Amino acid sequence: MTAPSDDSPTTAAEGQRARQEMLALTLAPVRDAGVREALTVDAGVDLIAVCAAMAAQQVGHALVRDGARTGIFTTSDLRDALLRPAPPHRLAVGEFAHWNLVCVGSDADVFEAWMQMIRHRVHRIVVRDGATIHGVLSQLDLMGYVANHSHLIALQIEQATTVAELKQAALQMDALIARLHTSGTRVDALCAIARDLNRQLLARLWALLAPAELVAASCLVVMGSEGRGEQILKTDQDNALLLRDDAPTDGLDGLAARFSAALIDFGYPRCPGDIMLSNPLWRQPLSAFKDTLRLWMFGGAADGELNLAIFLDAAPVAGDAALLDQARRFVDDHLVDHDAFFARFAQPADRFAEPGGWWRRLTSRSRDDVAFDLKKLGTFPIVHGARTLALQHRLPELGTAARLQALADRGQLPAEMARDLIDALQVLMRLKLDNNLRQRAAGVAADNVVRLAALGTLDRELLRGTLAIIRRFRQHLREHYRLDSL
């Protein structure tokens, strides 16, 4: 495969994403930038003792207390002290400390801290609020923080040797997404960042918990919005495990339970539908899972078509991806020219309608506090309609936008409709992210319900246009699958 040129669309998009991430990080508060708790010593302590303490904590500086005043001593000051004729153990650190501290508040942004370092020509800055000193931020720490924070989180994930270390990386991810969103990063770029980090995290967790022989004889998959690459903040777990028929399964029940519990601890909520590794339905040998797929397609199981829809968005995360390929081919091969199935499968995309009076409220100047489900009435008809059409035409794409574009490229969907639906999906995902961040700031659980009163005039207009696009798509699906005759 040829590497992309420097001016390729992929390289340009990645460059733009990196620039947006850099901007967001420079505007982040200093308290998020890895402030180190400071080593503090008394001004009368001798240099040998101070150096020993600095070596023990692996730092190149110490704060020095002398009554009511506080200074800083660094390895550069040690160089000057060693030029004195007196031996170091007879020299007090207070003689060489600098008492004019350069400080910044914990709420100040990272850019201000950086400018203070440049302005005062120092390599460290003390983070303090009034009389409270939180620690010291070094130039190296600051550079590492803004070097590209998603890459640093990815590095933490890769280097984690314990579940506890992995949790520390996981807990940073939503805060990064929130900062990038505030800086104006596009929703599709946020999805790409979240997708890559989530999958790396799950793969590393599986590698830490599962024996190597089980990892090699299975395929860990993510599904739903995460499988499609459309999850931004952490939402319900949707994962599964496909096994070779001869895979070692001793202790698998306990292992799956630990995996699901760890993800809950990392901030991924338990799936209300129990679509998780801890559910035996979602961890089966391939031959048994094919029987389950057949039941979902033709057996009339109560949740069969819902489970099948979730599986159709599956993406491999770790292990033998050929297992997932075989399961997916099994579905495609059994649905060739099965028009009745596709019509039945498409029906949920046209199942929900806007509440009575919704259009009048949406276009009025009033700020009625009306609830609107962004998923049920917004993203779901687009996602499931595109999923059904992609299944019918045997398209390999997983993302909704990619499916819509592929359908348009193959003449299976009007190009203008595909373009409008992609734009509508971006609007809905952005509104959901805005709403979820507001909910989290208010200390309430994030969901898909937005209050009309929370939307500004522009967002109301965008939502109105988006719903008109969805109506046209639902009509297209009704005509394509002849749903009115069912």
C-alpha positions in Angstrom: 0.0 0.0 0.0 1.4 3.4 -1.0 1.8 5.9 1.8 -0.3 9.1 1.4 1.5 12.1 0.0 2.0 15.1 2.1 -0.8 16.9 0.3 -3.3 14.0 0.3 -6.8 14.5 1.8 -6.0 12.1 4.6 -2.8 13.9 5.6 -4.5 17.3 5.4 -7.4 16.2 7.6 -5.0 14.7 10.2 -3.0 18.0 10.1 -6.1 20.0 10.7 -7.2 17.8 13.5 -3.8 18.1 15.2 -3.9 21.9 14.9 -7.4 22.0 16.4 -6.3 19.7 19.2 -3.2 22.0 19.9 -5.5 25.0 20.1 -7.9 23.3 22.5 -5.0 22.2 24.8 -3.5 25.7 25.0 -6.8 26.9 26.2 -7.2 24.2 28.8 -6.8 25.1 32.5 -3.3 24.7 34.0 -4.7 22.2 36.6 -5.2 19.7 33.8 -1.7 20.0 32.5 0.0 17.6 34.9 1.0 19.8 37.8 3.5 18.0 40.0 3.3 18.1 43.7 6.3 20.0 44.9 9.1 18.8 47.1 9.3 21.4 49.9 12.3 21.8 52.2 13.3 24.2 55.0 15.7 27.0 54.2 18.2 25.7 56.7 18.6 22.2 55.2 22.0 21.6 53.7 22.6 21.0 50.0 23.5 17.3 50.3 20.2 16.5 52.0 18.2 18.6 49.5 19.9 16.9 46.5 19.2 13.5 48.1 15.5 14.3 48.5 15.4 15.6 44.9 17.0 12.4 43.6 14.5 10.3 45.6 11.5 12.1 44.1 13.2 12.3 40.6 12.7 16.0 40.3 15.1 18.8 39.5 13.7 21.4 41.9 12.5 22.0 45.4 10.4 24.7 47.0 12.2 26.4 50.0 10.3 27.7 53.0 11.8 30.5 55.1 9.2 31.7 57.5 6.4 33.4 55.6 8.3 33.4 52.3 8.7 30.7 49.7 11.4 30.3 47.1 12.7 27.7 44.6 15.9 25.9 44.3 16.9 24.1 41.0 19.8 22.1 39.7 21.0 25.3 38.0 21.4 26.8 41.5 23.3 23.8 42.6 25.9 24.5 39.9 26.5 28.0 41.4 26.6 26.6 44.9 29.4 24.1 44.0 31.6 27.0 43.0 31.8 28.1 46.7 34.9 27.0 48.6 32.8 25.6 51.5 31.7 21.9 51.2 28.0 21.4 50.1 27.0 19.8 53.4 27.9 23.0 55.2 25.8 25.2 52.8 22.1 25.9 53.5 19.7 25.7 50.6 18.2 29.0 51.5 21.4 30.8 50.5 20.9 29.8 46.9 17.1 29.8 46.5 15.3 32.4 44.3 12.6 34.2 46.3 10.8 36.0 43.4 8.6 33.1 42.4 6.9 33.2 39.0 3.3 32.0 39.7 0.1 31.2 37.8 -3.4 30.3 39.1 -4.8 26.8 38.6 -7.7 28.2 36.6 -5.4 30.1 34.2 -5.1 28.6 30.7 -2.0 26.7 29.6 -1.1 29.4 27.1 -0.8 32.0 29.9 1.5 29.6 31.8 3.7 29.2 28.7 3.8 33.0 28.1 4.8 33.5 31.7 7.8 31.1 31.3 8.9 32.9 28.1 8.4 36.4 29.6 10.4 35.6 32.8 12.9 33.3 31.1 12.2 30.4 33.5 11.8 26.7 33.0 9.3 26.1 35.8 6.3 28.0 37.1 4.6 27.6 40.5 0.9 26.9 40.4 -0.8 28.6 43.3 -4.2 30.1 44.3 -3.6 32.7 47.0 -1.6 31.1 49.8 -2.2 27.6 48.6 0.5 26.1 46.4 -0.6 23.2 44.3 2.7 22.3 42.8 5.2 23.1 40.0 4.7 22.9 36.3 7.9 22.5 34.3 8.5 23.5 30.7 9.0 19.9 29.7 5.7 18.8 31.3 4.0 21.6 29.5 5.5 20.7 26.1 4.6 17.1 26.6 1.0 18.0 27.5 0.4 20.1 24.3 2.5 17.9 22.0 -0.7 16.2 20.9 -2.7 15.0 23.9 -4.5 12.2 22.1 -1.2 10.7 21.2 -0.1 10.9 24.8 -3.2 9.1 26.0 -2.6 6.5 23.3 0.9 6.1 24.6 -0.4 5.7 28.1 -2.7 3.0 26.9 0.0 1.2 25.0 2.4 1.3 28.0 -0.1 0.4 30.7 0.9 -2.8 32.5 -2.0 -2.9 35.0 -5.7 -2.3 34.8 -5.3 0.6 37.2 -2.8 2.3 34.9 -5.2 1.8 32.0 -8.0 3.4 34.0 -5.9 6.6 34.3 -5.8 6.9 30.5 -9.5 6.1 30.2 -10.5 8.8 32.6 -8.8 11.5 30.5 -10.6 10.8 27.3 -13.9 12.5 27.8 -12.2 15.7 29.1 -10.1 15.8 26.0 -13.2 15.5 23.7 -14.9 18.2 25.7 -12.0 20.6 25.2 -11.7 19.8 21.5 -15.4 20.4 21.0 -15.2 23.7 22.8 -12.4 24.8 20.4 -14.6 24.1 17.4 -13.3 20.7 16.3 -15.6 19.0 13.8 -17.8 16.2 15.0 -16.4 13.8 12.5 -12.9 14.5 13.8 -14.0 14.0 17.4 -15.6 10.7 16.4 -12.3 9.6 14.8 -10.3 10.5 17.9 -12.8 8.7 20.3 -13.0 5.7 18.0 -9.2 5.2 17.9 -8.7 5.7 21.6 -11.6 3.5 22.6 -10.5 0.6 20.5 -6.9 0.8 21.7 -8.2 0.9 25.2 -10.4 -2.2 24.9 -7.7 -4.1 23.0 -5.2 -3.3 25.8 -7.6 -4.3 28.5 -8.3 -7.6 26.8 -4.6 -8.2 26.5 -4.0 -7.5 30.2 -6.9 -9.8 31.3 -7.0 -12.7 28.8 -4.3 -15.4 28.2 -2.4 -15.0 25.0 -3.8 -18.2 23.6 -7.4 -17.0 24.1 -6.7 -13.7 22.5 -5.3 -15.5 19.4 -8.2 -17.9 19.2 -11.0 -15.3 19.5 -12.1 -11.9 18.1 -13.1 -9.1 20.4 -15.6 -6.8 18.6 -17.3 -3.5 19.4 -20.8 -2.8 18.0 -23.4 -0.1 17.9 -22.3 3.5 17.7 -18.7 2.4 18.7 -18.6 -0.1 15.9 -19.7 2.5 13.4 -17.2 5.0 14.8 -19.9 7.4 15.9 -19.5 7.3 19.7 -18.0 10.5 21.1 -18.4 10.4 24.8 -18.5 7.1 26.7 -21.9 5.5 26.3 -23.4 2.0 26.9 -21.1 -0.9 26.3 -21.8 -2.9 23.1 -19.1 -5.6 22.8 -18.9 -9.3 22.0 -16.5 -12.1 21.6 -16.4 -14.6 18.8 -14.4 -17.8 19.5 -12.9 -20.4 17.3 -14.6 -23.7 17.9 -11.5 -25.1 19.6 -10.7 -22.0 21.6 -9.7 -22.6 25.3 -12.7 -21.5 27.5 -11.6 -22.5 31.0 -12.4 -19.5 33.3 -14.0 -17.5 30.5 -17.1 -16.7 32.5 -15.1 -15.0 35.2 -12.8 -13.3 32.7 -15.7 -11.8 30.8 -17.2 -10.5 34.0 -13.9 -8.8 35.0 -13.7 -7.3 31.5 -17.2 -5.8 31.7 -16.7 -4.6 35.3 -13.4 -2.9 34.4 -15.1 -1.0 31.6 -17.8 0.2 34.0 -15.0 1.4 36.3 -13.4 3.2 33.4 -16.7 5.2 32.8 -18.4 3.0 30.2 -21.9 2.4 31.6 -23.5 -1.0 31.7 -25.5 -1.8 28.6 -29.3 -1.8 29.5 -29.8 -4.6 27.0 -26.9 -6.6 28.4 -25.0 -6.6 25.1 -21.7 -7.2 26.8 -19.1 -9.9 27.1 -20.5 -10.8 30.5 -23.6 -12.1 28.7 -23.1 -15.6 27.3 -25.2 -14.7 24.2 -22.5 -12.4 23.1 -19.5 -14.7 23.6 -19.9 -17.9 21.5 -17.9 -20.2 19.3 -18.4 -19.3 15.6 -20.5 -22.4 14.8 -22.9 -21.7 17.6 -23.0 -18.0 16.8 -24.0 -18.8 13.2 -27.0 -20.7 14.6 -27.9 -17.7 16.7 -27.6 -15.4 13.6 -29.9 -17.8 11.7 -32.4 -17.6 14.5 -32.2 -13.8 14.5 -32.8 -13.7 10.8 -35.6 -16.2 10.4 -36.6 -17.7 13.7 -38.9 -15.0 14.9 -37.0 -14.3 18.1 -38.4 -11.3 20.0 -35.2 -9.3 19.9 -33.8 -11.1 16.9 -33.8 -8.2 14.4 -32.6 -5.7 17.0 -29.7 -8.0 17.9 -28.9 -8.5 14.2 -28.9 -4.8 13.6 -26.4 -4.3 16.5 -24.2 -7.1 15.1 -24.2 -5.6 11.6 -22.2 -2.6 13.0 -19.5 -4.9 14.5 -15.8 -3.9 14.1 -12.9 -6.1 15.2 -10.7 -4.8 18.1 -8.4 -7.6 18.9 -7.6 -11.2 18.0 -8.6 -13.0 14.8 -10.6 -10.7 12.6 -11.3 -13.6 10.2 -13.9 -14.9 12.7 -16.0 -11.7 12.3 -15.5 -11.8 8.5 -16.9 -15.3 8.4 -19.9 -14.4 10.6 -20.7 -11.4 8.5 -20.4 -13.4 5.2 -22.8 -16.0 6.7 -25.4 -13.2 7.1 -24.9 -11.8 3.6 -25.1 -15.3 2.0 -28.4 -16.1 3.7 -30.1 -12.9 2.7 -29.4 -12.9 -1.0 -32.6 -11.7 -2.8 -34.6 -12.0 0.4 -36.8 -8.9 -0.2 -39.4 -9.8 2.4 -36.7 -9.8 5.1 -35.3 -6.4 4.0 -38.7 -4.8 4.0 -39.4 -6.1 7.5 -35.9 -5.1 8.7 -36.4 -1.6 7.4 -39.7 -1.0 9.2 -38.2 0.4 12.5 -36.7 3.3 10.6 -40.2 4.6 9.9 -41.7 3.6 13.2 -41.5 6.8 15.2 -43.1 10.2 14.4 -42.6 13.6 15.9 -44.9 14.5 18.8 -48.1 16.4 18.1 -47.5 20.1 17.6 -43.8 19.7 17.4 -43.3 21.6 14.1 -45.4 24.5 15.4 -43.3 24.7 18.6 -40.1 24.4 16.7 -40.8 27.3 14.4 -42.4 29.6 17.0 -40.6 32.2 18.9 -41.6 30.8 22.2 -39.2 28.7 24.4 -41.6 25.9 25.3 -39.8 23.4 27.5 -40.7 20.4 25.1 -38.6 17.3 25.2 -37.2 15.8 22.0 -35.5 12.4 21.6 -32.5 13.1 19.3 -31.9 9.4 18.8 -35.4 8.0 18.3 -36.6 10.8 16.1 -33.2 11.9 14.7 -30.2 9.7 14.3 -32.0 6.3 14.4 -34.0 6.7 11.2 -30.8 7.8 9.4 -28.6 5.1 10.9 -31.0 2.2 10.5 -32.1 3.2 7.1 -28.5 3.4 5.9 -27.7 0.1 7.7 -30.6 -1.7 5.9 -29.7 -0.4 2.5 -26.1 -1.3 3.0 -27.1 -4.8 4.1 -29.3 -5.3 1.0 -26.5 -4.2 -1.3 -23.7 -6.1 0.6 -21.7 -3.0 1.3 -18.7 -3.5 3.7 -18.8 0.1 5.2 -19.7 0.4 8.8 -20.0 4.2 9.4 -23.3 5.7 8.5 -21.7 8.5 6.5 -19.5 6.0 4.7 -22.6 3.8 4.0 -24.6 6.7 2.6 -21.7 7.8 0.4 -21.1 4.3 -0.9 -24.8 4.0 -1.7 -24.8 7.2 -3.6 -21.6 6.2 -5.5 -23.3 3.0 -6.6 -26.5 4.7 -7.6 -28.5 3.1 -4.9 -29.4 6.4 -3.3 -29.8 9.9 -4.8 -26.5 11.8 -4.3 -28.3 14.9 -3.0 -30.2 12.9 -0.4 -27.0 11.2 0.7 -25.2 14.5 1.1 -28.2 16.0 3.1 -28.4 13.0 5.3 -24.7 13.1 6.1 -25.0 16.8 7.0 -28.1 16.1 9.1 -26.3 13.3 11.0 -23.5 15.7 11.8 -26.0 18.3 13.2 -27.7 15.7 15.3 -24.5 14.3 16.7 -23.3 17.8 17.6 -26.6 18.7 19.3 -26.4 15.5 21.3 -22.8 16.2 22.3 -23.8 19.8 23.4 -26.7 18.4 25.4 -24.6 15.6 27.0 -21.9 18.1 28.1 -24.6 20.4 29.6 -26.1 17.4 31.4 -22.8 16.3 32.8 -22.0 19.9 34.0 -25.3 19.9 35.8 -24.5 16.6 37.4 -27.3 14.6 35.7 -27.0 11.4 33.7 -26.5 12.0 30.0 -29.2 10.8 27.6 -30.7 11.5 24.2 -33.4 13.9 25.3 -32.9 17.6 24.5 -35.2 20.3 25.9 -36.4 22.7 23.2 -35.9 25.6 25.6 -32.1 24.8 25.7 -31.7 25.4 22.0 -30.9 28.8 20.5 -32.6 30.1 17.4 -29.9 28.8 15.0 -30.0 25.3 16.5 -33.8 25.3 16.3 -33.6 26.1 12.6 -30.9 23.5 12.0 -33.1 20.9 13.8 -36.1 21.9 11.7 -34.1 21.4 8.5 -32.7 18.2 9.7 -36.1 16.7 10.5 -37.3 17.7 7.0 -34.4 15.7 5.5 -35.3 12.7 7.7 -38.9 12.9 6.6 -37.8 12.7 3.0 -35.6 9.8 3.7 -38.3 7.9 5.5 -40.6 8.5 2.5 -37.8 7.1 0.3 -37.6 4.0 2.5 -41.4 3.5 2.5 -41.4 3.6 -1.3 -38.2 1.5 -1.8 -39.4 -1.3 0.5 -43.1 -0.8 -0.1 -43.7 -0.5 3.7 -47.2 0.9 3.3 -48.3 -2.5 1.9 -47.0 -4.5 4.9 
